[in-house]
């Protein structure tokens, strides 16, 4: 079973409240800077934040993203030009814990409106790659160390893969855009409501589509789907941890072979922005199929869809097929 514990949020909630109070105290004349066309300049850290900025901001914002399509966001190193883009932004939208270099650069900017999506919902810890209740003592020891590392990092940051949590973040982003650019507050509110409605419909489709299935367990290279698994009653078994490039131990590979047999797993999932070598090797050794389950850290020509909603629906279809959902 996925094991989780909620991150204490008293300090976070206090910080968010203070931030909102500080923002709400600003007058219209103190609004964030805009470009030559009068559009709010938004710098987004990577695709899930870019999508929110574009959908909520609409025609009233000019969005730049620090992570270009095809670049693995976890390993991003900023160029001087990108640091300058941050300093020139009217609003920065990012998710602390995903990109250390970005987090450091944002801490050093003097931009007034800095929105950390991790403060707009509740982060959790999940068992990821190393231990589950299958009785492997060595794996359990490895997992404890991984969980400690995740705790230091502030919890699993992959909140956008749960449509419900992503909708919570969208509401918070919309509210901050209204504060940063009061002249277009009504537009931001309207766009936020429309996006939340779309995410709610997506959640409903996932809930119905995965309710009845032959198995609840799926294996994936990148342990990015803890929130999605918990939301829809599934079991994520990660080959690696939250780092998509980390190598699994021989003990973990052996454990996954056992899990696949016991839980009637049919498919090993890999992603578009990282190597599929380990997934295909495990699949070949266990007689399983392979397929793509996209963590949506970036959209490329290999993505099964042109935007967040389309790729998430492709993910749903892939999960239904792999899990034998009716």
C-alpha positions in Angstrom: 0.0 0.0 0.0 1.1 3.6 -0.5 2.2 5.0 2.8 1.9 8.7 3.3 2.0 11.3 6.0 0.9 14.9 5.7 3.5 17.6 5.9 2.9 19.9 8.9 1.3 23.0 7.3 1.1 25.5 10.1 4.3 27.3 9.1 3.4 27.1 5.5 -0.1 28.3 6.0 1.2 31.2 8.1 3.7 32.1 5.3 0.9 32.0 2.7 -1.4 34.1 4.9 1.3 36.7 5.4 2.1 36.8 1.7 -1.5 37.3 0.8 -1.9 40.0 3.4 1.1 41.8 2.0 -0.2 41.5 -1.5 -3.7 42.6 -0.6 -2.3 45.7 1.1 -0.9 46.9 -2.2 -2.8 49.6 -4.1 -3.5 49.4 -7.9 -0.5 51.8 -8.4 1.7 49.2 -6.7 0.7 46.4 -9.2 3.4 44.3 -10.9 5.3 45.4 -13.9 3.9 44.9 -17.4 5.5 44.8 -20.9 5.2 47.3 -23.7 1.8 46.0 -24.7 0.4 46.3 -21.1 0.6 42.6 -20.4 1.7 41.2 -17.1 5.1 39.6 -17.5 5.0 36.1 -16.0 8.0 33.8 -15.7 7.1 30.1 -15.3 9.6 27.5 -14.1 8.5 24.6 -16.2 5.5 23.3 -18.2 2.9 22.6 -15.4 3.4 26.2 -14.2 3.5 27.6 -17.8 0.1 25.9 -18.5 -1.5 27.5 -15.5 -0.1 30.9 -16.3 -1.3 30.8 -19.9 -4.8 29.4 -19.1 -5.5 31.8 -16.3 -3.7 34.8 -17.7 -5.1 34.5 -21.2 -4.6 37.6 -23.4 -3.6 39.7 -20.4 -0.2 38.0 -19.8 3.1 37.4 -21.6 4.5 34.1 -20.4 8.1 32.9 -20.7 9.2 29.5 -19.4 12.6 28.7 -18.0 12.5 25.0 -19.1 12.3 24.6 -22.9 10.5 21.6 -24.5 12.5 18.4 -24.3 14.6 19.5 -21.4 14.4 17.4 -18.2 13.4 20.0 -15.7 15.0 18.4 -12.6 18.5 19.0 -14.1 17.9 22.5 -15.4 20.8 24.9 -15.0 19.9 28.6 -15.6 21.8 30.7 -18.2 22.4 34.4 -17.5 19.7 35.3 -19.9 17.1 33.3 -18.0 18.2 34.8 -14.7 17.6 38.2 -16.3 14.1 37.1 -17.4 13.3 36.3 -13.8 14.5 39.7 -12.6 12.4 41.4 -15.3 9.2 39.5 -14.5 6.1 41.0 -12.9 5.1 37.6 -11.5 7.1 34.4 -11.1 5.3 31.1 -10.9 7.3 28.0 -9.8 7.1 24.8 -7.7 9.7 24.6 -5.1 11.5 21.3 -4.8 11.5 20.4 -8.5 14.4 22.5 -9.7 17.0 23.4 -7.2 18.8 25.9 -9.5 15.5 27.7 -10.2 14.6 27.8 -6.5 18.0 29.4 -5.7 17.7 32.0 -8.4 14.2 33.0 -7.4 15.3 33.4 -3.8 17.8 36.0 -5.0 15.4 38.0 -7.1 13.7 41.2 -5.9 10.5 40.5 -7.8 7.6 41.2 -5.5 5.1 38.6 -6.8 6.7 35.2 -6.4 4.2 32.3 -6.3 5.3 28.9 -5.1 2.7 26.4 -6.1 3.8 24.1 -3.3 2.3 26.5 -0.8 -1.1 26.5 -2.5 -2.0 22.9 -1.7 -0.8 20.2 0.8 2.3 18.2 0.1 2.6 14.6 1.1 5.2 11.9 1.4 4.8 8.6 -0.4 6.7 5.3 -0.4 8.4 5.3 -3.8 10.9 3.0 -5.2 12.2 0.9 -2.4 9.8 -0.6 0.1 6.3 -1.8 0.2 4.6 -4.5 2.3 6.0 -7.4 0.4 8.4 -8.5 3.2 11.8 -7.5 1.8 13.9 -6.4 4.7 16.8 -5.0 2.7 14.4 -2.9 0.5 12.8 -1.6 3.6 16.1 -0.3 4.9 16.7 1.5 1.6 13.3 3.1 1.6 13.8 4.6 5.0 16.8 6.6 3.7 14.8 7.7 0.6 11.9 8.9 2.7 14.3 11.0 4.9 15.7 12.5 1.7 12.2 13.3 0.5 11.3 14.9 3.9 14.3 17.2 3.6 13.1 18.2 0.2 9.7 19.1 1.5 7.6 16.3 0.2 6.6 14.9 -3.2 6.3 17.9 -5.5 4.3 16.2 -8.3 1.0 17.8 -7.4 0.0 18.6 -10.9 -0.6 14.9 -11.7 -3.7 15.0 -9.4 -6.3 17.1 -11.1 -7.9 17.9 -7.7 -4.7 19.3 -6.3 -3.9 21.0 -9.6 -7.2 22.8 -9.4 -6.4 24.0 -5.9 -3.2 25.4 -7.2 -5.0 27.0 -10.1 -7.3 28.9 -7.6 -4.3 30.2 -5.7 -2.5 31.3 -8.9 -5.6 33.1 -10.1 -5.9 34.9 -6.8 -2.3 36.1 -7.0 -2.7 37.3 -10.6 -5.7 39.3 -9.5 -3.5 41.0 -6.8 -0.6 41.5 -9.2 -2.7 43.0 -12.0 -5.9 44.4 -10.5 -7.0 46.0 -13.7 -7.7 42.5 -15.2 -8.9 40.8 -12.0 -12.3 39.9 -13.5 -10.7 38.2 -16.5 -8.3 36.2 -14.2 -11.3 35.1 -12.1 -13.3 34.0 -15.1 -10.4 32.1 -16.6 -9.6 30.4 -13.3 -13.2 29.3 -12.9 -13.2 27.8 -16.4 -9.9 26.0 -15.8 -11.1 24.6 -12.5 -14.3 23.3 -14.2 -12.2 21.6 -16.8 -9.9 20.0 -14.2 -13.0 18.9 -12.2 -14.4 17.2 -15.4 -11.0 15.5 -15.9 -11.0 14.2 -12.3 -14.5 12.8 -12.8 -13.3 10.9 -15.9 -10.4 9.5 -14.0 -12.5 8.5 -11.1 -15.1 6.7 -13.3 -12.6 5.3 -15.7 -10.4 3.6 -13.1 -13.1 2.5 -10.6 -13.4 -1.1 -11.9 -10.2 -2.7 -12.9 -8.6 -6.2 -12.9 -5.6 -4.9 -10.9 -4.8 -1.7 -9.0 -1.0 -1.9 -9.4 1.2 -0.3 -12.1 5.0 -0.2 -12.4 6.7 3.0 -13.7 10.3 4.1 -14.1 9.7 7.5 -12.4 7.9 7.6 -9.1 6.0 10.7 -10.0 2.4 9.3 -9.7 1.9 9.1 -5.9 -0.8 11.7 -5.8 -2.6 10.2 -8.8 -2.4 6.7 -7.4 -3.7 7.8 -4.0 -6.5 9.9 -5.5 -7.9 6.9 -7.6 -7.1 4.0 -5.3 -4.1 2.7 -7.2 -0.7 1.3 -6.2 2.3 2.9 -7.8 5.4 0.7 -7.9 8.4 2.8 -9.0 11.5 1.3 -10.5 13.4 4.4 -9.5 12.6 7.0 -7.0 11.4 10.6 -7.7 14.6 11.1 -9.7 13.9 9.6 -13.1 17.6 9.0 -13.8 18.4 7.0 -10.7 19.3 3.3 -11.0 17.3 0.7 -9.1 19.1 -1.9 -6.9 19.2 -5.6 -7.8 17.0 -6.2 -4.8 14.4 -3.8 -6.1 14.4 -5.4 -9.5 13.8 -8.8 -7.9 11.1 -7.4 -5.7 9.3 -5.8 -8.8 9.4 -9.2 -10.5 7.6 -10.7 -7.5 5.1 -7.9 -7.4 4.3 -8.1 -11.1 3.5 -11.8 -10.7 1.5 -11.5 -7.5 -0.5 -8.4 -8.5 -1.1 -9.4 -12.1 0.7 -6.4 -13.5 0.6 -6.3 -17.3 2.7 -3.2 -18.2 5.8 -1.4 -17.3 5.5 2.4 -17.9 8.3 4.7 -19.0 8.2 8.4 -19.8 9.1 10.7 -22.7 11.9 12.8 -21.2 14.0 10.0 -19.7 15.7 6.8 -20.8 13.4 3.8 -21.3 16.2 1.2 -21.0 15.5 0.0 -17.5 11.7 -0.3 -18.1 12.2 -2.3 -21.3 14.8 -4.6 -19.6 12.4 -5.3 -16.7 9.5 -5.9 -19.1 11.6 -8.3 -21.1 12.7 -10.2 -18.0 9.1 -10.5 -16.7 7.2 -11.0 -20.0 5.4 -7.7 -19.6 4.4 -5.0 -22.1 5.7 -1.4 -22.1 3.8 1.8 -22.6 4.1 5.6 -21.9 2.8 7.2 -18.7 3.7 10.9 -19.1 4.6 12.8 -15.9 3.9 16.0 -17.9 7.1 17.8 -17.0 7.3 19.1 -20.6 5.4 18.9 -23.9 7.4 17.6 -27.0 6.6 16.1 -30.4 6.7 12.7 -28.6 3.9 13.7 -26.2 0.6 12.1 -26.7 -1.3 15.4 -26.8 -0.7 19.1 -27.3 -1.4 20.3 -23.7 -2.0 19.2 -20.2 -5.6 18.0 -20.6 -4.9 16.0 -23.7 -1.8 14.3 -22.3 -3.7 13.5 -19.0 -6.5 11.9 -21.0 -3.8 9.8 -22.9 -2.5 8.8 -19.4 -6.0 7.7 -18.4 -6.4 5.6 -21.5 -3.0 4.0 -21.0 -3.8 3.2 -17.3 -7.2 1.8 -18.3 -5.6 -0.6 -20.8 -2.8 -1.7 -18.4 -5.1 -2.2 -15.4 -7.9 -3.9 -17.3 -10.4 -1.2 -16.4 -14.0 -1.7 -17.6 
